[in-house]
Every structure is written in C-alpha cells, then in structure tokens.
Amino acid sequence: MDNSPLIVVDTLIKSYTGARKRALNGISFQVSEGECFGLIGPNGAGKTTLMSCLLALIKPDAGTITIGGINPDDLAVREVIGFMPERPSFEGWLTPKEFLKMHHMLAHQPPETAAADIEGVLNRVGLEEHCWNRVIRTFSRGMLQRLGLAQALIGKPKILFLDEPGSGMDPPGNVLLRQLFGQFKEEKITVVLNSHHLDEMERVCDRVAFIRAGKIEAIETLEEVAQRPYVLFVKWLDKDSSDGSDITETLQRCAQSASATLLSQSGLSAKFSVVNSEISASLLRNLITEGVRVQSAQPEQTTLERLFDGAPAVSTEGLLSQP
C-alpha cells in the first residue's frame, strides 16, 4: 500500500440551521492510496455528513478537504470516484442495462466498450443475468444494492465512497462484498466505507475512525483495536471428574498463570478478562495443558465492538500523521 496521503481532511466543521450542536466539530484524518478506511459510530455521529462533505455534496463551514491535492468538487476528482449512497435511487422504468449504459456515458467511458463493461460489472456484483433486462422497480432491496454497487464501479473509479453497501444483502451478497473488497485491494482502489456491519468491516478495513457527536475519538488499525482488553468466553466438553480435581480451581489457576482473571463460571463455560490476544493464547494453552477439553473460545464482542463501546475521548491533534 502506498503511504502517500491521498485524502486529507483538516479541522472540518459543519453545522445545520436550528441544530444545537455541530454535526462535525473539528474532524481531521487522512487516507492513504489503496487503503480501506472505515467510519464507525452511533447514529447521528456525523458519518453521513462527513461522507457528503468528502463528495462535495455539501460544503463545510470551516476546514479543508483535499483529494489528490485538489478540492473534492474539482471535475478531475469527480472523474476518478465512485459513490454508493445508503439508499440509492433509481429510474425504476429502466432496466439494469439501460441504467448502466446511461452512467457509462456520464462517466465518459468509451462507447465502443459499453456493452462489455456493463456485462462485466453486472457479473462482478453478482446480479443474475435473467434480471438484466427487467425493469428496476421490480427489484428486491438486495438486488438494488447490487445495482447501486455496479453503478459505483461502471466508471472504473480509483476511489470508492460506500455508504452501507451491505444493507439488505443476503449472506451470499455479504460473501460477494468481501471478495470485492479483496479485489479493490489488489487493484489499489482507495475505499472510504461507512457501515454498521462491524463484523464485515473487521474483515476488510485497514484502519477505522470512531466518530461520536461530530468528533473523532479514535483512529486505529485493526491490529491496535485487537489489543484492547476484552472478555473471552470459553466452553469445554465435560471433564472426567474421577481425578478429584475441581474445575473452578483449575480455571483460577490457569487464569492466574496467564495474567488473566476468571470473571464467572457456569456449567461447562466461563468468562475471563484478558488484556490482549497474547494473554488469551497463554490462557488457552494453560487450560489445555491442565486437561480442560476446550471446545470453543471467542471474544464476547467482535474487535470493532470493543472500539465502539470503549473508544477513549482523545484530542484530534496529531491525527493527520501517517498510519
């Protein structure tokens, strides 16, 4: 991944008339070329406003945004970006082929490649061929999401802004999205992703920004988030009690040796507080060595849920530094 700053946001402020608080209150960050940068936070945090500013759909009250060193409303930027809104709107009387032909033209793509480009992108997003000539108004939510993604890709963008791309997708659609994000990485496409599907963001993002009340509270890599303290939930198979050992004593001994803490134990499961994944690995090794037949072990929260619930309030000063 090229570490040069492709997108730079500096002290962005945005207010809406009648609102008591700023929608964006000093947002600063940067995104490197080829990076997948995630935006997470509660509803009303300012993520959609931020996305709209990045796309030059609305203007901030103060602060600056540059994409490739120029303003986001410059035509040179518009030519290299693709955008998928959370609720895409379509001309329902058109078919997918007709809709994409229009956007192929609007993206100034060569007319002679239109048929092949449209077929290629429809296959890429997994929209079944028997739907290509159906009118769009008959589509389900998941089919519309696939078509919205196809529209974002038809111009062969270098930068993608995706707002809840997995909304309404069925499980095969989510698998497809993961595959597409892998392809974007190989193709050096820069992605800014806004989503509430934290488990999916874990799989695809290089870094995430946690936004609350118009401010960035943390920007971390997934590796950094994974090192936050968490609760490990462990289940095991029934143990032969003929050796006379007490399972609770065994659990406490294994936890103490690994610098973990036994929080609770019920039947064939227990919860442990661990500082990081290294402590978790030591704990599991101790349990297995002691003869506990571990069946499963997983964090009580996903990696990004830990950040969502426990992001510290920090100054945004210095958040323009390179990852």
C-alpha angles and dihedrals in degrees: 000000000000108000095205111121108254098170119034122183116185125190096325117193127184131169132181124219111264095014117126094212135039116262088215119023111185103325115184130172142119136222125212124223112274093015126131104220118189130207116206134168143111124300111286093024093125101259096127092045089051092049090050091052091049089053092046089239088127131018123236120234091230140356130054141265125195128181113193087349096303137090117278092237092060113114089232088064094045090056094060103041134085123198133196113186122210091249108028117201121215139188094253095201092062127083120234090256092052092044093050093044088059092050092044087059093044089053089056093239118162110276092219091063096046098101094047094042093050094048091046095052093044089054090045094057093043099244104158117246095237087064097054094090098036119106111260096233089073093059127112121234092261092050090050090052090054091049091049089053090049090053090051090053101041093088092054093241127201092205126041126198108195122184112194095330092173095054109126093004119140120226093271087051091054090049088051091051091054090051091049092051089053089053091048089055091052091047092050091240112161113226131197106192129191114188144142090210094099096175090056092046089054089061098050112025126094092194136003133207117212110212125192128170092351095308134101108239097179142001113195143156117245088250090057093048090049089061093061116110113267145165116263117208112207128188126187140184120258111284125222103251094197090102088068095233121142114233093214092054090048092051092049092048093049092047094049092049090052095045090247129125128234105226101177143341128204124172109308097350139067142182123228131188110227129181097214144340093278090060089047091054092049091050093052091047090052092049093051092046089053090055099257105148098223111206099179140350126190140151114266086231131034117251094261093043086063090056092043093054099035110031108145121231103249137165116263090223109123096017089121089072117115119264 
